[in-house]
Amino acid sequence: MVLTERQRSDLHAGIYEYLLSRGSDYAVAAEAFAAASGVSTEDTKDDDKNNNNENGDDKKKTRRSTGGGGPILEKKWTAVPRLQRRVLELERQVATNARLHAHRTGGAADGDRSTNNNMMPGRERRMLPRPPAMHTLQSHSAVVTSVTLHPVYTMAASASEDGKIILWDHESGEYLRTLRGHTNVVTSVDFSPGQGKFLASSSTDLSIKIWDVKEFTCVRTLRGHDHTISCVKFVPPPIGALFLEKQQQQTNTNEATGGGIDPSEAGSKFIVTASRDATVKFWDLETGFCDHTISDHSDWVRCIAVRGAKSMIGASKGKEQEEQASSSSLALVATSGNDRTIYVYDANDKRTKVCELRGHDHVVEALSFLCSSLLPQKGSAAPSKSSSAASTNSTWDYLASGSRDRTVRLWTVANGGSCLMTFRAHENWVRGVLVHPSGNHIISCGDDRSIRVYDIKSNRCMRTMEDAHPHFVTSLSMHPTLPIMVSGGVDHTVKCWQLD
């Protein structure tokens, strides 16, 4: 072992002091070691004699500060296992983060960016939830009614029957903030598209509130429904919306705007709400007034799903391809409830009805389009020899529904709408449903306390997470790009699930 003179003197002094501290049995060994190593014994003897003397104390402090004292050697020895434990903790943390963010490197969990999912199809990440839950978030004192994920930050929001909205960090599992303002059950929450600067919430107190996520304050309250408000969603903007261009300019120049809710900040100009008064209302975020009311439903409207528009690039040939391109280019709003009928509307312009979907035998509790950004996206309508373009457009038209009849149904809204398949795996009411961002899977939850994953291609339930919550599972939300899914339950908790 190669040591410097300073390190060697520190080691010898520490050994000598240790031998002296062991008593008279080690005195001979201490003197022999001092003679062999050249350790000066005078400083130690002077320190012992003058321990109560100020000068002696100064000498002792000086000697120990130069590294000759036993305590310093003991601290170094005890620091080694502590540092080893810290290294192990950091290594585990690195491995966890590599699994969480492997999707950013083409599925390579070891950080090798050259790995490609197409090279080894058997190891491709399907991004499906698996037990156990990463975090169980506890702070609500009543049933969790709704959960949603922030489009940019590692933030989740949960609503509850206790009247509170709680913000969490789903990556660390830490509590962030509680938003208070509703006087009754909070039924639904939804982040604004784009940068997620605002959060919308609905309640049985007949109000809709818009919250500033940065300041944690309520910036607008909307009223107009005559009964319980079941659900709230931000309406996807149309292709070529002027405020989207303004939003891009503000993002590039880091400009800030004041005043009310600017559509360029919210990424949307309207929100849509569903109510027990059998109406669906569109609200203007700038003015706070109801812009349009739909009264097609005959009973309680319980759920809403929204889908962004896709701009189709390339010339399409044939009537069927033109109709498919036309349906995919629309921003859509789907609604359903106690009347068991699903209505799909054009989210913009005159809010005309696109199609009606019928087939459920009981109340429809949940709806979901493909999990993706609500901002307009680019697609391809050009004909191709492969079926990839047609497959992409068909998944973009997927709509999933969950019902109290214990079934999950997959629909297409293209060409007038039709039911593609029905899954009958749940043993009780289906309370939440979503279409996986890949378009290959559907995930659902229900009152049988389970979360189930269905494979669309094989038309089967491929994974069942039994007892995902100790009680009924009420809601689900999945991030379109990050490998995270959250669920809420009657057990007052929110659970974060890692996707494999």
C-alpha positions in Angstrom: 0.0 0.0 0.0 1.4 3.4 -1.0 0.8 6.1 1.6 1.9 9.7 1.8 4.0 10.9 4.7 0.9 12.6 6.1 -1.2 9.5 5.8 1.5 7.3 7.3 2.0 9.6 10.3 -1.8 9.8 10.9 -2.1 6.0 10.8 0.9 5.5 13.2 -0.4 8.1 15.6 -3.8 6.6 15.6 -2.5 3.1 16.3 -0.3 4.4 19.1 -3.2 6.2 20.8 -5.4 3.2 20.4 -2.8 0.9 22.2 -2.4 3.4 25.0 -6.2 3.6 25.4 -6.4 -0.1 26.0 -4.6 0.2 29.4 -1.4 -1.2 31.0 -1.7 -4.5 29.2 -0.8 -2.8 25.9 1.7 -0.3 27.3 4.7 -2.4 26.3 3.4 -3.0 22.8 2.6 0.8 22.5 6.2 1.7 23.5 7.6 -0.9 21.1 5.4 0.4 18.3 6.4 4.0 19.0 10.1 3.1 18.9 9.7 1.2 15.6 7.5 3.7 13.9 9.1 6.9 15.2 5.9 8.2 16.7 6.6 11.1 19.1 5.4 10.2 22.6 6.2 13.6 24.1 3.1 15.3 22.7 0.9 12.6 24.1 2.5 12.7 27.5 2.4 16.6 27.6 -1.3 16.4 26.6 -2.0 14.0 29.4 -0.2 16.2 32.0 -1.6 19.4 30.8 -5.1 18.3 30.0 -6.6 20.9 32.4 -4.2 23.5 31.2 -5.3 25.9 28.5 -2.0 25.6 26.6 -2.2 21.9 26.9 -5.7 21.9 25.4 -4.5 24.0 22.5 -1.6 21.6 21.9 -4.0 18.7 22.0 -6.4 20.3 19.6 -3.5 21.2 17.3 -2.2 17.7 17.3 -5.6 16.1 16.6 -6.3 18.6 13.9 -3.2 17.5 12.1 -4.6 13.9 12.0 -2.7 12.3 14.9 -5.7 11.5 17.1 -7.6 8.2 17.5 -11.1 9.8 17.0 -10.1 10.9 13.5 -9.0 7.4 12.6 -12.2 5.9 14.1 -14.3 8.4 12.1 -12.6 7.3 8.9 -13.2 3.6 9.6 -16.9 4.1 10.4 -17.3 6.4 7.3 -16.3 3.5 5.0 -19.4 1.3 5.6 -21.6 4.4 5.6 -20.3 5.4 2.2 -20.6 1.8 0.9 -24.3 1.8 1.9 -24.8 5.1 0.2 -23.1 3.7 -3.0 -25.5 0.8 -2.9 -28.5 3.1 -2.5 -27.4 5.2 -5.4 -26.9 2.1 -7.6 -30.4 0.9 -6.8 -31.7 4.4 -7.6 -29.9 4.4 -10.9 -31.3 1.0 -11.8 -34.8 2.1 -11.0 -34.5 5.3 -13.0 -33.1 3.3 -15.9 -36.2 1.1 -15.9 -38.5 4.1 -15.6 -37.0 6.0 -18.5 -36.0 3.1 -20.7 -38.6 4.2 -23.2 -36.5 7.3 -24.0 -33.6 5.1 -25.1 -35.6 2.8 -27.4 -36.3 0.3 -24.7 -32.8 -0.1 -23.4 -33.0 -0.3 -19.6 -29.2 -0.4 -19.3 -28.8 3.0 -20.9 -27.5 1.7 -24.3 -29.1 4.1 -26.8 -28.1 1.8 -29.7 -30.6 -0.8 -28.6 -33.7 -0.9 -30.9 -37.0 -2.5 -30.1 -37.3 -3.7 -33.6 -34.1 -5.7 -33.3 -35.5 -8.0 -30.6 -39.3 -8.0 -30.8 -39.4 -10.4 -27.9 -38.0 -7.8 -25.5 -40.0 -4.9 -26.7 -41.5 -2.9 -23.8 -45.3 -3.1 -23.9 -45.6 -0.4 -21.3 -48.3 -2.3 -19.3 -48.9 -2.0 -15.5 -47.6 -4.7 -13.2 -47.8 -5.3 -9.5 -46.8 -4.3 -6.9 -47.6 -0.6 -6.9 -44.7 1.8 -6.7 -46.4 4.2 -4.3 -49.5 4.2 -2.3 -50.5 7.8 -1.7 -52.6 8.4 1.4 -54.1 11.7 2.5 -57.8 11.7 1.5 -60.4 11.0 4.1 -63.0 9.7 1.7 -63.5 7.8 -1.6 -61.2 8.9 -4.4 -63.5 9.7 -7.3 -61.0 10.8 -10.1 -57.3 10.9 -10.9 -55.4 12.6 -13.7 -51.7 13.1 -14.7 -50.0 16.3 -15.7 -48.9 16.3 -19.3 -45.4 17.7 -18.6 -44.4 17.4 -14.9 -44.4 14.3 -12.7 -47.5 15.5 -11.0 -50.8 13.7 -10.4 -54.1 15.2 -9.1 -56.8 13.3 -7.3 -60.3 14.3 -6.4 -62.3 12.9 -3.5 -65.7 12.8 -1.8 -64.0 14.7 1.1 -64.2 17.9 -1.1 -60.4 18.2 -1.6 -58.1 18.0 -4.6 -54.6 16.8 -3.8 -51.6 17.2 -5.9 -48.8 14.5 -5.7 -45.4 13.8 -7.2 -46.0 10.4 -8.6 -42.3 9.7 -9.2 -41.2 10.2 -5.5 -44.6 9.5 -4.0 -44.6 12.8 -2.1 -47.5 15.0 -1.2 -47.4 18.4 -2.9 -50.4 20.5 -2.2 -54.2 20.5 -1.3 -56.6 22.6 -3.3 -59.6 23.7 -1.3 -62.7 25.5 -2.6 -65.4 23.0 -3.3 -68.1 22.6 -0.6 -69.1 19.1 -1.6 -67.9 16.0 -3.4 -65.4 16.6 -6.1 -66.3 14.3 -9.0 -63.7 14.9 -11.7 -60.4 16.7 -12.4 -58.5 17.3 -15.7 -55.3 19.1 -16.6 -55.2 21.5 -19.5 -53.5 20.3 -22.7 -50.0 21.4 -23.7 -48.1 22.8 -20.8 -50.8 21.8 -18.2 -50.9 25.3 -16.6 -54.5 24.9 -15.4 -56.6 22.2 -13.7 -60.4 21.9 -14.1 -62.6 20.3 -11.4 -66.3 19.6 -11.1 -68.4 19.0 -8.0 -71.8 18.1 -6.7 -71.9 21.7 -5.3 -73.0 22.6 -8.9 -69.8 24.5 -9.7 -66.8 24.0 -12.0 -63.5 25.5 -10.9 -60.4 26.4 -12.9 -57.2 26.3 -10.9 -53.8 27.8 -11.6 -51.4 24.9 -11.1 -48.4 27.2 -10.5 -50.0 29.5 -8.0 -52.4 26.8 -6.5 -55.3 29.3 -6.7 -58.8 29.2 -8.1 -58.9 31.7 -11.0 -62.5 31.1 -12.2 -65.7 29.5 -11.0 -68.4 28.5 -13.5 -72.1 27.8 -12.6 -75.1 26.9 -14.8 -76.0 23.2 -14.3 -79.1 22.3 -12.3 -77.8 19.1 -10.8 -74.7 17.2 -9.9 -71.8 17.8 -12.3 -70.3 14.4 -13.1 -67.3 15.1 -15.3 -65.2 17.9 -16.8 -62.7 17.9 -19.7 -60.8 20.4 -21.6 -62.0 20.6 -25.2 -59.3 19.8 -27.8 -58.5 22.8 -30.0 -59.1 22.6 -33.8 -56.4 22.3 -36.4 -54.8 25.7 -37.1 -56.2 27.5 -34.0 -54.7 30.9 -33.8 -54.1 30.8 -30.1 -51.9 27.7 -30.5 -49.6 29.7 -32.7 -49.6 32.4 -30.1 -48.8 29.8 -27.4 -45.8 28.6 -29.5 -44.6 32.2 -29.8 -44.9 32.7 -26.1 -43.1 29.5 -25.4 -40.2 30.5 -27.6 -40.0 34.0 -26.2 -40.9 33.2 -22.6 -43.4 35.9 -22.5 -46.0 36.0 -19.7 -49.5 37.3 -20.0 -51.7 38.6 -17.3 -55.4 38.9 -16.7 -57.9 36.0 -17.1 -57.6 32.6 -18.7 -56.0 33.1 -22.0 -56.6 30.2 -24.4 -53.0 30.4 -25.5 -52.0 29.6 -21.9 -54.6 27.0 -21.4 -54.0 25.2 -24.7 -57.8 25.2 -25.1 -60.6 27.7 -25.5 -63.4 25.6 -24.0 -64.2 23.0 -21.4 -67.0 20.5 -21.6 -69.1 19.2 -18.6 -71.6 16.5 -18.1 -74.4 16.6 -15.5 -77.2 14.7 -13.8 -79.5 17.3 -15.3 -79.1 15.3 -18.6 -77.2 18.0 -20.4 -73.7 18.5 -21.8 -72.4 22.1 -21.7 -69.5 23.8 -23.4 -68.0 26.7 -21.5 -65.9 29.6 -22.9 -62.8 29.9 -20.7 -62.3 33.6 -21.6 -65.7 34.8 -20.7 -66.8 32.2 -18.3 -70.2 31.8 -20.0 -71.9 28.7 -21.3 -71.3 28.6 -25.1 -73.4 25.6 -26.1 -75.8 23.1 -24.5 -76.5 19.6 -25.8 -79.7 17.9 -24.6 -79.6 14.6 -26.5 -79.4 12.4 -23.4 -82.5 11.4 -21.6 -80.9 10.7 -18.2 -77.9 11.3 -16.1 -74.8 12.0 -18.2 -71.9 10.4 -16.2 -68.8 10.4 -18.4 -66.9 12.3 -21.1 -64.0 11.4 -23.3 -62.2 13.8 -25.6 -59.8 13.3 -28.6 -57.5 15.7 -30.3 -57.5 16.4 -34.0 -54.9 14.9 -36.4 -53.9 16.8 -39.5 -53.7 14.4 -42.5 -50.7 14.9 -44.7 -50.8 13.5 -48.3 -53.5 12.9 -50.8 -55.8 10.1 -50.1 -57.4 8.1 -52.9 -60.8 6.4 -52.7 -64.0 7.2 -50.9 -63.2 5.0 -47.9 -59.8 6.5 -47.3 -61.3 10.0 -47.6 -64.0 9.2 -45.0 -61.4 7.7 -42.7 -59.1 10.7 -43.1 -62.1 13.0 -42.4 -63.1 11.3 -39.2 -59.5 11.2 -37.9 -59.0 15.0 -38.6 -61.8 15.9 -36.2 -61.4 16.7 -32.5 -64.2 14.7 -30.8 -66.2 14.6 -27.6 -68.0 11.4 -26.5 -70.6 11.3 -23.7 -72.7 8.6 -22.1 -74.4 7.7 -18.9 -77.6 6.2 -17.5 -79.4 6.0 -20.9 -76.7 3.5 -22.1 -76.2 5.4 -25.4 -72.8 6.9 -26.4 -73.0 10.1 -28.4 -70.0 11.4 -30.3 -69.8 15.0 -31.3 -67.5 17.3 -33.3 -65.7 19.2 -30.5 -65.5 22.4 -32.5 -67.6 24.4 -35.0 -71.3 23.6 -34.5 -70.8 20.5 -32.3 -72.6 18.3 -34.7 -73.3 14.7 -33.9 -70.8 12.3 -35.5 -72.4 9.0 -34.5 -74.5 7.1 -31.9 -73.2 3.9 -30.3 -75.6 1.5 -28.7 -75.0 -2.0 -27.2 -74.5 -1.8 -23.4 -77.3 -3.2 -21.2 -76.6 -1.0 -18.1 -75.3 2.4 -17.1 -72.1 3.4 -18.9 -69.6 4.5 -16.3 -66.4 5.3 -18.3 -65.3 6.3 -21.8 -61.8 6.7 -23.3 -60.3 7.5 -26.6 -56.6 6.6 -27.4 -54.3 8.0 -24.7 -52.5 10.9 -26.4 -52.0 14.6 -26.4 -55.1 16.7 -27.0 -53.2 19.1 -29.2 -53.5 18.7 -33.0 -51.1 16.0 -34.3 -49.7 15.1 -37.7 -50.7 11.9 -39.4 -50.5 10.4 -42.9 -53.4 9.9 -45.2 -51.4 8.8 -48.2 -51.9 5.3 -49.4 -49.1 2.8 -48.6 -48.3 -0.7 -49.6 -48.1 -1.6 -45.9 -51.1 -1.5 -43.6 -49.3 0.7 -41.0 -51.0 3.9 -42.1 -54.4 2.4 -42.1 -53.7 0.7 -38.7 -52.6 4.1 -37.2 -55.8 5.8 -38.4 -58.0 2.9 -37.1 -56.5 3.0 -33.6 -56.9 6.8 -33.6 -60.7 6.2 -34.1 -60.8 3.7 -31.1 -63.3 4.4 -28.3 -63.5 2.2 -25.3 -66.4 2.1 -22.8 -67.0 0.4 -19.4 -70.4 -0.3 -18.0 -72.3 -1.7 -15.0 -73.1 -4.7 -17.3 -69.6 -5.9 -16.4 -68.4 -5.5 -20.0 -65.7 -3.4 -21.7 -66.5 -2.6 -25.3 -64.2 -1.3 -28.1 -65.8 0.9 -30.7 -64.7 2.7 -33.8 -66.1 6.1 -34.5 -65.2 5.9 -38.2 -67.8 5.4 -40.9 -70.8 6.0 -38.6 -69.4 4.0 -35.7 -69.6 0.3 -34.8 -68.7 -2.1 -32.0 -65.5 -4.0 -32.7 -65.3 -6.4 -29.8 -66.6 -7.0 -26.2 -64.6 -8.2 -23.2 -66.4 -10.0 -20.4 -63.7 -10.5 -17.7 -64.8 -8.3 -14.8 -67.0 -9.9 -12.1 -68.6 -6.6 -11.1 -69.3 -3.0 -12.4 -66.6 -1.6 -14.6 -65.7 1.9 -13.3 -62.7 3.0 -15.3 -61.3 2.3 -18.8 -58.6 3.6 -21.1 -57.1 2.8 -24.4 -53.3 2.2 -24.3 -51.2 4.8 -26.2 -49.9 2.0 -28.5 -53.5 1.2 -29.6 -52.8 -2.5 -28.8 -54.4 -2.8 -25.4 -57.3 -1.7 -23.2 -57.0 -1.3 -19.4 -60.0 -1.3 -17.1 -60.8 -1.3 -13.4 -63.9 -2.1 -11.5 -65.8 -3.0 -8.3 -64.2 -6.4 -8.3 -61.1 -4.6 -7.0 -59.0 -5.6 -10.0 -57.2 -3.9 -12.9 -57.3 -5.8 -16.1 -55.4 -5.6 -19.3 -56.9 -6.7 -22.6 -55.1 -7.5 -25.9 -57.0 -6.1 -28.8 -55.4 -8.3 -31.5 -56.2 -11.6 -29.7 -59.4 -10.3 -28.2 -58.6 -11.7 -24.7 -57.7 -10.6 -21.1 -54.0 -11.0 -21.0 -53.3 -9.7 -17.4 -55.3 -9.4 -14.2 -54.0 -7.5 -11.2 -56.2 -9.0 -8.4 -56.8 -6.9 -5.3 -55.2 -3.8 -6.9 -56.9 -1.9 -4.1 -58.4 -3.3 -1.0 -61.8 -1.9 -2.1 -63.5 -0.9 -5.3 -61.2 0.7 -7.9 -63.0 3.9 -9.1 -60.7 5.5 -11.7 -57.6 5.2 -13.9 -55.3 7.6 -15.7 -52.2 6.9 -17.9 -49.6 9.3 -19.2 -49.3 9.2 -23.0 -45.5 9.2 -23.0 -44.2 8.5 -19.5 -44.3 4.9 -18.1 -46.7 5.7 -15.3 -50.4 4.9 -14.5 -52.3 5.9 -11.4 -55.5 4.6 -9.9 -57.9 5.7 -7.2 -60.2 3.7 -5.0 -62.9 3.6 -2.4 -60.1 2.8 0.1 -59.2 6.5 0.1 -55.8 5.9 -1.6 -54.1 6.7 -4.9 -51.7 4.1 -6.3 -48.9 4.6 -8.8 -48.1 1.7 -11.1 -44.9 1.3 -13.0 -45.2 0.1 -16.6 -43.0 -2.7 -17.8 
